[in-house]
Amino acid sequence: MDKRRLFLTVPLILMLACSYVNGKQFDTFRWLTEEEDKETLIKISQVFTDELKPDDPAKIGPRLPYLYKYIYKVGVFRSTALVIIGHRENKDHDTGDLFLSFNCDLSTNEKSRIQTSQMMWVWRLYNLVYFEFALTPDIVFEYQNCTECEASRYISSFQYDRRNKKWKVRSWGEDGDAIFIGSDPEIGVETRIYDCLHKIQDFDSDGFRDIAVRCRITGTETHSVIDTTIVYTIRSGSPQKRKIQEKKQLLKIQSTLCEGQSGHPLCK
């Protein structure tokens, strides 16, 4: 290589290296903070100007308007941001917020809604979890499907779609994108009481996490009892749902579910 080509090549290498270092912070998933990512958060709030506008009561039909909307959380992996936006009837009405989720491409400002099968109320982050080999862990969260009602509770996760470079809600097969983990008492011909426990752990010793759920449903009038323990897992990229019936397995999972839950009805 002659000296002229060498002098042209070295600055290019340095420029690429600097670009890599500057982008390094997003090579692994992380939640953005005001302290470290103020400029990025401002950019994202500008992209979502329309989604953050208060509802116009004249345009939304019979439901109550959401007059206060806010960015609750932003997480970034590579150039794709996961944006969680909260909705309230007004700023001081914080008894149960509604949450919507979006993708945002930070390089193009393209945004899209992440569709979920249930309305996500009282959204709560659980943790980052690997259910299978992946570029980045799932973002696991819990929520309920309504407020001021007989609410059901679910656990779901956002999964990074490597091909489309977007976040999506992970499918769990016949259960769709939401795994049932509990409910308020259901009042009907007879009241049904739900006692449920769940835990995310490596139950099949393959190095990845699974979700175990035990629910006991009791009828207050007939005293009927339905007691099921189910383990959800991902194998070879496909979701599997196993109803546990073998006694030794049941006892082992029960012991794990009851760790730190000695006062729970299922653990007494």
Secondary structure, DSSP 4 states (H G I P E B T S, - for coil): --HHHHHHHHHHHHHHHHHHHHTGGGSS-EE--HHHHHHHHHHHHHHTTTTTSPP-TTTSTTSPP--EEEEEEEEEETTEEEEEEEEESSTT--SS-EEEEEEEETTT--EEE---SS-EEEEEEEEEE-SSS-SS-EEEEEEES-SSS--EEEEEEEEEETTTTEEEEPP-GGGTT-EEEEEPPBPSSS-EEEEEEEEEE-SSSSSS-EEEEEEEEEETTT--EEEEEEEEEEETTEEEEEE---HHHHHHHHHHHTTT-TTSGGG-
